[in-house]
Amino acid sequence: MDPFVVFDAQQVLPNRFGLALAAASRARALNHGHFPRIEPSSNSGPIEIALSEISAGAFDENELAPFAASGDNIGRLEAPRGRN
């Protein structure tokens, strides 16, 4: 797993508990046959795909709002950053 994927996802959804719930919910959906909203790498698991989707801005604010704490600003990264 890319060590920065959680950091990048936390820039979008700052509450760690909410981020864990959102990623778990999306990972369950992926396990039940939903298609990824981004192109996953060859060895990505459902949690990494879910976190990558969140950090890439594949969800709008209304989809992430149930997982945000009151007063949280749901942000968006400008563009996914490449890590080498």
C-alpha positions in Angstrom: 0.0 0.0 0.0 1.2 3.5 -0.8 2.1 5.0 2.6 0.8 8.4 1.5 -2.7 7.2 0.4 -4.1 7.7 4.0 -2.5 11.1 4.3 -4.0 12.2 0.9 -7.4 10.8 1.8 -7.3 12.7 5.1 -6.8 15.9 3.2 -10.3 15.3 1.7 -12.0 13.9 4.8 -10.1 15.1 7.9 -11.9 13.1 10.6 -10.0 9.8 11.0 -13.0 7.9 12.3 -15.2 9.2 9.4 -12.4 8.3 6.9 -12.2 4.8 8.3 -16.0 4.4 8.1 -16.1 5.8 4.5 -13.3 3.6 3.4 -14.8 0.5 5.0 -18.2 1.2 3.4 -16.7 1.6 0.0 -14.5 -1.4 0.4 -17.6 -3.5 1.2 -19.3 -2.2 -1.9 -16.2 -3.1 -4.0 -16.2 -6.6 -2.5 -19.9 -6.9 -3.5 -19.2 -6.2 -7.1 -19.3 -2.4 -7.5 -16.8 -1.1 -10.1 -13.9 1.1 -9.0 -14.2 4.8 -9.8 -10.5 5.0 -10.6 -8.0 2.7 -12.4 -6.6 0.5 -9.6 -3.0 -0.7 -9.6 -2.6 -4.4 -10.3 -2.1 -5.5 -6.7 -4.5 -3.1 -4.9 -6.9 -4.4 -2.3 -10.4 -3.0 -1.7 -9.3 -0.8 1.2 -6.4 0.8 -0.9 -8.8 1.3 -3.8 -11.4 3.0 -1.5 -8.8 5.3 0.0 -7.4 6.1 -3.4 -10.9 6.9 -4.7 -11.4 9.3 -1.7 -8.1 11.0 -2.2 -8.6 11.3 -6.0 -11.9 13.2 -5.5 -14.0 10.4 -7.0 -16.9 11.3 -4.6 -18.8 14.5 -4.3 -19.4 16.2 -1.0 -22.9 14.8 -0.6 -21.5 11.2 -0.8 -18.9 11.9 1.9 -21.1 14.1 4.1 -22.6 11.2 6.2 -19.0 10.3 7.3 -17.9 13.8 8.2 -18.1 15.1 11.7 -20.1 18.3 12.2 -17.9 21.3 11.3 -15.6 19.3 9.1 -14.7 20.8 5.8 -14.9 18.1 3.1 -12.1 19.1 0.8 -10.8 18.0 -2.5 -7.3 17.6 -3.7 -6.5 19.4 -6.9 -5.2 16.4 -8.7 -3.9 13.0 -7.5 -0.2 13.2 -6.8 2.2 10.6 -8.2 4.4 8.9 -5.8 7.7 7.3 -6.8 
